[in-house]
């Protein structure tokens, strides 16, 4: 009896070798795409973080207009004559965001960076207490040889730190220079209210780059 031979085009499915080849190709493509997708995700988080800081800057400018030029609220002087801060040691209804944001709230969403998961005290940023110590107001154009575009007002904190202010001697404990990774650094709000990323190598051993080198504001 004559039985016609089946050609290659008559096969009903893939062989095991063909399936393994397809799976291998898909695996390679995924391994190539995942790092790129992760970079895109991190960049999107950093852009959102920058947007948050810009919005905080807008609210601080409103406060500036209501406070004769002072950038953010601080408490009365302590026993050594230094202003106390409206920070985590106070009840939440008395912390600085309540005096700056409208409606008054202690933990507005824009105080949280999307790359900062479950930050302590529900905020990702700290204010630069040096500016209050040096009596620097928003109108200052030069402080200790630095221009307003070089003076940090706010930056990103270590996630587990509860502080609201970066005070003297606390830079290396409080400030996180690598929130978005070693390649991207962290975001900073400056006195002229622009937001940018400061290279991490600005924080050299024993040097606090947030502290203007003089007590005299212009």
Long-range contacts (C-beta under 8 A, 24 or more apart in sequence): 42-115, 42-180, 42-181, 42-184, 43-184, 45-113, 45-114, 45-115, 45-180, 46-115, 46-180, 46-184, 46-187, 46-197, 48-113, 48-114, 49-113, 49-114, 49-115, 49-124, 49-156, 49-179, 49-180, 49-187, 50-187, 50-195, 52-110, 52-111, 52-112, 52-113, 52-125, 53-125, 53-154, 53-187, 53-188, 53-189, 53-195, 54-189, 54-193, 54-195, 55-110, 56-110, 56-111, 56-125, 56-154, 56-189, 57-153, 57-189, 57-193, 57-195, 58-193, 59-100, 59-101, 59-102, 60-100, 60-153, 60-193, 61-138, 61-193, 62-100, 62-102, 63-99, 63-100, 64-137, 64-138, 68-137, 69-137, 69-138, 69-139, 70-132, 70-137, 70-138, 71-127, 71-131, 71-132, 71-136, 71-137, 71-138, 71-153, 71-191, 72-96, 72-100, 72-127, 72-132, 72-153, 73-99, 73-100, 74-129, 74-132, 82-133, 83-132, 83-133, 85-129, 85-132, 85-164, 85-165, 85-167, 86-164, 87-163, 87-164, 87-165, 88-121, 88-162, 88-163, 88-164, 95-164, 96-127, 96-164, 97-123, 113-156, 113-179, 113-187, 115-179, 115-180, 116-156, 116-159, 116-179, 117-159, 118-159, 119-157, 119-159, 120-159, 120-160, 120-161, 120-162, 121-162, 121-164, 123-157, 123-164, 124-156, 124-157, 124-159, 124-179, 125-154, 125-155, 125-156, 125-157, 125-189, 126-154, 126-155, 126-156, 126-157, 126-161, 126-163, 126-164, 126-165, 126-166, 126-174, 126-175, 127-153, 127-154, 127-164, 127-165, 127-166, 128-152, 128-153, 128-154, 128-155, 128-165, 128-166, 128-210, 129-165, 129-166, 129-167, 129-168, 130-166, 130-167, 130-168, 130-208, 130-210, 130-211, 130-212, 131-191, 131-212, 133-168, 133-215, 134-212, 134-214, 134-215, 134-216, 134-217, 135-215, 135-217, 136-191, 136-212, 136-217, 137-217, 138-191, 140-191, 140-217, 140-218, 141-218, 142-218, 143-212, 143-214, 143-216, 143-217, 143-218, 144-212, 144-213, 144-214, 144-216, 145-213, 145-214, 146-212, 146-213, 147-192, 148-190, 148-191, 148-192, 149-190, 149-191, 149-192, 149-194, 150-190, 151-190, 151-191, 151-212, 152-188, 152-189, 152-190, 152-191, 152-198, 152-209, 152-210, 153-189, 153-190, 153-191, 153-193, 154-188, 154-189, 155-186, 155-187, 155-188, 155-189, 155-198, 155-210, 156-186, 156-187, 156-188, 166-210, 168-208, 168-211, 169-208, 171-203, 171-208, 171-209, 171-210, 171-211, 172-203, 175-203, 175-210, 177-202, 177-203
